[in-house]
Amino acid sequence: MCLQVPTVRALLVFGKDDAQSDAIKWAAEKLCCECTIAYTAETATESFQSIHPHLVFIDSRQSKFFDSISLCRSLHSLQGSQYSCLVAIVKKSAVEKEDGSMSHYLRS
């Protein structure tokens, strides 16, 4: 009897290609993940519904491309989202702050 290990699917949501998106894509491909890249919130939602990813990396460093908190909430509200892990990529300064700026992501 042969067991097949399912392929991990990853959705990368970035506003533009940069060093961080390239590094995360490279790491996911190195771990044999199927990667899908979305550059807008609409394409991210469509991709989420079509591929049902296990991992979702959302770039929240810049708010001029899309609202990452509302994207997290909309993805979390979709059917089947309880099986996905949402990871927000933030600036280093956001993690070091003690003002609770990360609580928005934890509540979504």
Beta strands, then each sheet from edge to edge (+ up, - down):
strand 1: 9-13
strand 2: 34-38
strand 3: 55-59
strand 4: 85-89
sheet 1: 2+ 1+ 3+ 4+
end
